């Protein structure tokens, strides 16, 4: 996870660790708390 996080951040994005595949998938799917949200970080 650390390597992927560093890669994402090297492109200027903020990485968010949502846990494992099952948990993270539920959070992002339709009806989940992060579905359709645009998350922005102030620089």
Residue pairs with C-beta under 8 A, 6 or more apart in sequence:
1 17
4 15
5 15
5 17
8 14
8 15
9 15
14 39
14 41
16 39
18 24
18 27
18 28
18 34
19 27
26 32
27 33
27 34
28 34
28 35
29 35
